[in-house]
Every structure is written in C-alpha cells, then in structure tokens.
C-alpha cells in the first residue's frame, strides 16, 4: 500500500509538472535567452555605455580638437563597440525568435530593432560630425583618420546585426539620411558598401548642431524612429 501511494503521488507530480504551463515559441525563446544575450540588450547596453563618451565629443572645440585629446575617448568607444561585436557574433546560429526576445519575454519586431539601431547610429555619427565640423585645417587629416576608425568598427557591428535580423536593412535605410551624410563627409563610404547606397545622391553636409541630439531623450528618438518606419 505504501509503495502504491508513493507511486500515485509521483505520477500526479509528474503530470502537474507536464501540464503546469504550455510550451510556446515565446517561452522557449525566453528560456534559451537566459543562455545568451539578445539583440535588445546588446544594442541598449552599447548605446547607454557610449552615450557619455559621445557627449564628450560634442564638447570638443577647435582649440582642443587634436588626436592627443580625442584618442582616449575614441579608444573607449571602440572598446565598447568591440564588446558588442563579440556578443552579436555569439548569436550566430541562434533562432531568430530567441535573438529578438527581450529579458521581459517581449519579442521585438524588425521595426523596433530598426529604431534601436537608428538611435545608436544617430548618436555616434552626429558626435563624429560635431568633431569634424570644428577641427582645424592643420589637424583635419589626422583627426579624420581617427574618426574613421570609429566608423569602420561601427560598420562591422551594423553588418553583423543586419545579417542576424533579416529584412532590417530595408526598414532602417530610410532613417539614416544625416548619418549617411556624415559617413560621406568622413570619406568612410567604402566601409558601408554592404548598404548598397548610391553615395552620389547623398549630401556631404556635416551636421554642426549635434548637441541637440544629446539633449533629446532616448525615448523621444526611439518613438520618432518607430513612428517614421511604421507610417512608411
């Protein structure tokens, strides 16, 4: 009798475990997400980390716009982006639903990923544009070369993200007007060949009032980007 009772309890417990919660793609993705990063966390983390560094770049003046002053800031920016590159590479081969599932269990749409990427690229390139707009003729070549190093590593990160999230490029590209202009002004178009942009139609005007981007909240930038791509 004792054996039968224990067997019955074990059977009931097993059944309860089996039927406690339905297994869905979203729940599977959330469970898998615990084992690795997701695209939302990676982009948000890198954006949050480099924002203060990019803000420093917008405070650069003609008098202190030199390689010596800029190098420590640029090095930190590159290190942060390199970490993000490693994290994105680690997602290769992971199911897309897992990649897009946030820590809260929300599965992002391609439009929402585009908004996140747009914010990151806007902050980076407006900061680079701010530096480019104040550099003296004497320092322009050396400083521009330093900024191009940032552009190159950003291009690597962007290409990896585009490869990971199918259909992202077609949604993202219309949002990158001024970003493309600054890439052109830097002479870094070869790094972004994968965008298949007709660079002859892009204006090379450098954005001078880049600090306004940093005075706008991330939420506003995100919301504007989402509104733009969903109304297209």
Protein Blocks (a to p, Z undefined) as FASTA:
>chain_A
ZZmmmmmmmmmmmmmmmmmpccdfklmmmmmmmmpccfklmmmmmmmmmmmmmmmmmmpc
fklmcfklmmmmmmmmmmmmmmmmmmmmmmgopafklmmpcfkopacdfklmmmmmmmmm
mmmmmmmmmmmmmpcfklmmmmmmmmmmmmmmmmmmmmmmmmmmghklmmmmmmmmmmmm
mmmmnopmmmmmmnopafklpcfbdcfklmlmmmpcfklmmmmmmmmmmmZZ
